[in-house]
């Protein structure tokens, strides 16, 4: 409700002029509460904006710092990578050179020493190569038929080679037979590999049990006139 200041008559809130004296009625104004509320909202929004702006600035600063850090790390990584790659290529070249030299060395040495014999075990077998006494076991003279060497070796050059064997009895004399090659007891054609393996040579003896008398014996393995291995063993 509006009250005319000139005559004091009352009018509706929508009236603009007094119906009695014709004076202009006072216009209503916003409440102070709304003004404070609006001001508070503006301050709040301003604070939020400033807070967001500073946060964005901080995030941007962090991003810039991280980018700089990443760039430094990437630069260091690239430098280390290039260094390692050069070192790898150098080592690879050295390895290739060493491989070629090793191949040439194996070819040269393999002509004379195609294998390195680590050990030899003697077993007792029959005519069809059935094992009567285990390799490396105690061999009894009464059970002997064919003595067979089991060779443990490391191959230097793979391929088929010829190995020659000399069997020496307790009297120091080399045992020979009708099929013995000149200067040796027997000849063996075998295939060796470039790795650690075993191979069996031919047995030497006869079907008659007990043809190897008790005593100390010696076995020699040769290749192209070079002694590869010498073993002493006993028959009981």
C-alpha positions, 0 to 999 in steps of 0.5 A: 500500500502507498500513502500520499505524502501530500494529503495522506490518502491511501492507495494500492501498491500499483498506483503511481498518482494520488486519486485525491490531490493528484500528487505523484506517489513514492515508488517502492525500492528494493529491500536492503536484504536483497542488496546485501544478498546480491553484494554477497553473491557478487563477492562470492563469485568474485572470490571463486573466480579469483580462486579459480584463476590462481589455481589455473595459474598454479596448474599452468606453472606446474605444467610448464615446470613439468614440461621443462623437467620432462624435456631435461629428462628426455634430453638426458635419455636421448644422450644416454641412448645415443651413447649406449647405441654407439657402445652397442654398435662398437661391441657388435663390431668387436663381436663379429670380428671375434666370431670370425676369428673364432671360426678361423681358429676352429677351422685351423685347430679342428684340422688337427684337434677336432675334439677335446676329450675330457674323459674315457670310461671302459665298459665290457660288452658282448659281440652285439654291443650289449653291456656286460659291465657298466662303463667305468665299473670294475671289470673282472677278467673272467667276464671280459669279452670286448672292451669298449671306450665311452668318450666324453668330449667337447667338439671343436669342429663338427663332421665325420673324422677317423680316430685310431686306438692303441691298446697296450697290455700289462707287458707294454706291448700294443695289441693288434689283430688281422684287421688292425691298421698299420701302427694301431690296434683299431680304426674308428670312423665317428661323427663329432658335434660342436658341443659336449657329447659322448661317443662310443668307439668299437669294442676290442677283444673276442667272444670268448670270455676271459680273453683279457687277463688281469693287470694294468692296461693303457689306452691311447686315442689318436687323430692324424698322428696326434695323441688326443688322450691317454688312459690307464685302467685295470682289469681284476 
